[in-house]
């Protein structure tokens, strides 16, 4: 469905996690290494996410129908009115020349259900960028990882934040810790369970309405004198 599953024993899992962590720190653009790190360190977290989804009406619908965020499935978002969530997502993707089809496959989950949950978390990442109004620069990605950690408690999210902040210059570090980090903690705690939302069913709804319905606090504008590159 989403990749060729590779079964690992505990020692192999630790070796892949360590190698992925080192590789991702050396080259943060390696999405495959970041994905492998998330899978090999995140099984207990994904198991908890799965149980929460099973207790939620929309979460159960996602697990039953297993929607995928692929060009063939979400392409209609580009045709929706400009005020809608779907159009905002399309603009986010189009302005960056991103494709929904570029996510690496899941390889290290034990079951079909966990494999899908891990893939779902990976594929809805850009929905979260859209909803929270976060850019894809180093600060924006680090802030979103704080929200993801608040929501899913994936070790990879906190490791990504540590790795990202280590590459900040002084101005970026001040901007992140004084401005974005406190907001991200609050935003991640206040919003609905982000993995229990069937986003595709809400593409046609007004962006501000879905933000209010899901308790989304959009990212605050950067204060003067503390501006990061877009």
HELIX and SHEET records of a PDB file:
HELIX    1   1 UNK A   10  UNK A   26  1                                  17    
HELIX    2   2 UNK A   31  UNK A   41  1                                  11    
HELIX    3   3 UNK A   43  UNK A   54  1                                  12    
HELIX    4   4 UNK A   57  UNK A   65  1                                   9    
HELIX    5   5 UNK A   71  UNK A   74  1                                   4    
HELIX    6   6 UNK A   75  UNK A   79  5                                   5    
HELIX    7   7 UNK A   85  UNK A   95  1                                  11    
HELIX    8   8 UNK A  100  UNK A  102  5                                   3    
HELIX    9   9 UNK A  112  UNK A  123  1                                  12    
HELIX   10  10 UNK A  125  UNK A  132  1                                   8    
HELIX   11  11 UNK A  138  UNK A  152  1                                  15    
HELIX   12  12 UNK A  155  UNK A  166  1                                  12    
HELIX   13  13 UNK A  170  UNK A  175  1                                   6    
HELIX   14  14 UNK A  176  UNK A  180  3                                   5    
HELIX   15  15 UNK A  181  UNK A  190  1                                  10    
HELIX   16  16 UNK A  194  UNK A  196  5                                   3    
HELIX   17  17 UNK A  199  UNK A  202  5                                   4    
HELIX   18  18 UNK A  207  UNK A  213  1                                   7    
END                                                                             
